[in-house]
Amino acid sequence: MRGKPLVYVAGPLHTSGIELENCRRAILQAERLLSLGFAVVVPHLNSLWHFASPHPPAFFIENDLEILARCDAMFRLPGESKGSDAEEIFAGEHEIPVFRNEGDLLAWFNERTSR
């Protein structure tokens, strides 16, 4: 592994909850992961990109999966999310571990770095 492990933060955006609050939750989780020593990707920020330069959903999905393929792990936030469900399936197909809590993510990281 080169540098910090790159973690993709996945969670609800449009499927459930309020979009802006879902973005906030993802950003706060990313801040927490940064403080634990990870580099992070927050695809929720595509909402701002879409606001500035609209694209169809497939554009963002395709781009996000390209980014996810380069990540070391995925961190799944709670809540219903069709997009995150698809990303989790993609992660499984590409042997990218998916974590739902920080303790498991840290244990995985510590195991990888102790080898």
C-alpha positions as CSV (number, residue, x, y, z in Angstrom):
1,M,0.0,0.0,0.0
2,R,1.3,3.4,-0.9
3,G,0.6,6.3,1.5
4,K,-2.7,6.4,3.3
5,P,-5.4,3.9,2.4
6,L,-8.1,5.5,0.3
7,V,-11.7,5.0,1.6
8,Y,-14.8,5.7,-0.5
9,V,-17.7,7.0,1.7
10,A,-21.0,5.6,0.5
11,G,-24.4,6.4,1.8
12,P,-27.8,7.8,1.1
13,L,-28.1,10.8,-1.1
14,H,-31.5,10.9,-2.9
15,T,-33.1,7.5,-1.9
16,S,-33.8,8.4,1.7
17,G,-33.6,11.4,3.9
18,I,-32.8,15.0,2.9
19,E,-30.1,15.5,0.3
20,L,-28.2,18.3,2.1
21,E,-28.3,16.5,5.4
22,N,-27.1,13.3,3.8
23,C,-24.2,15.3,2.3
24,R,-23.4,16.7,5.7
25,R,-23.4,13.3,7.3
26,A,-21.0,12.0,4.6
27,I,-18.7,14.9,5.1
28,L,-18.6,14.6,8.9
29,Q,-17.8,10.9,8.5
30,A,-15.0,11.7,6.0
31,E,-13.6,14.2,8.6
32,R,-13.6,11.5,11.2
33,L,-11.9,9.0,8.8
34,L,-9.3,11.7,7.9
35,S,-8.6,12.2,11.6
36,L,-7.9,8.4,11.9
37,G,-5.3,8.5,9.1
38,F,-7.3,7.6,6.0
39,A,-7.6,9.5,2.7
40,V,-11.3,9.8,1.6
41,V,-13.5,10.2,-1.4
42,V,-17.0,11.7,-0.8
43,P,-19.1,11.1,-3.9
44,H,-22.0,13.1,-2.2
45,L,-20.1,16.2,-3.3
46,N,-21.2,15.4,-6.9
47,S,-24.4,17.2,-5.9
48,L,-22.5,20.5,-6.0
49,W,-20.9,19.5,-9.3
50,H,-24.4,18.7,-10.7
51,F,-25.6,22.1,-9.5
52,A,-22.7,23.8,-11.4
53,S,-22.8,21.6,-14.5
54,P,-25.8,19.2,-14.8
55,H,-25.3,15.7,-16.1
56,P,-27.5,12.7,-16.2
57,P,-27.2,10.2,-13.3
58,A,-25.4,7.7,-15.4
59,F,-22.5,10.2,-15.8
60,F,-21.9,10.3,-12.1
61,I,-22.5,6.6,-11.5
62,E,-19.9,5.7,-14.1
63,N,-17.4,8.2,-12.7
64,D,-18.0,7.1,-9.1
65,L,-17.4,3.4,-10.0
66,E,-14.1,4.3,-11.7
67,I,-13.0,6.1,-8.5
68,L,-14.3,3.3,-6.3
69,A,-12.3,0.8,-8.3
70,R,-9.1,2.6,-7.2
71,C,-10.0,2.7,-3.5
72,D,-8.7,0.4,-0.9
73,A,-11.9,0.2,1.0
74,M,-15.5,1.4,1.2
75,F,-17.2,2.8,4.3
76,R,-21.0,2.4,4.2
77,L,-23.1,4.9,6.1
78,P,-26.5,3.6,7.4
79,G,-29.7,4.2,5.5
80,E,-31.5,3.1,2.5
81,S,-29.6,3.9,-0.7
82,K,-30.1,2.3,-4.1
83,G,-26.8,3.9,-5.3
84,S,-24.8,2.6,-2.3
85,D,-26.3,-0.8,-2.7
86,A,-25.0,-0.9,-6.3
87,E,-21.6,0.5,-5.2
88,E,-21.4,-2.2,-2.5
89,I,-22.1,-4.9,-5.1
90,F,-19.4,-3.4,-7.3
91,A,-17.0,-3.4,-4.4
92,G,-17.6,-7.1,-3.7
93,E,-17.1,-7.9,-7.3
94,H,-13.7,-6.1,-7.2
95,E,-12.6,-7.4,-3.8
96,I,-12.8,-4.0,-2.2
97,P,-13.7,-4.5,1.5
98,V,-16.8,-2.8,2.8
99,F,-17.0,-1.5,6.4
100,R,-20.0,-0.2,8.4
101,N,-18.1,0.9,11.5
102,E,-14.8,2.5,12.2
103,G,-13.6,-0.2,14.5
104,D,-13.7,-2.8,11.8
105,L,-12.0,-0.4,9.3
106,L,-9.2,0.3,11.8
107,A,-8.7,-3.4,12.5
108,W,-8.5,-4.1,8.8
109,F,-6.0,-1.3,8.4
110,N,-3.9,-2.4,11.3
111,E,-3.8,-6.0,10.0
112,R,-2.6,-4.8,6.6
113,T,0.1,-2.6,8.0
114,S,1.4,-5.2,10.4
115,R,2.3,-7.6,7.7
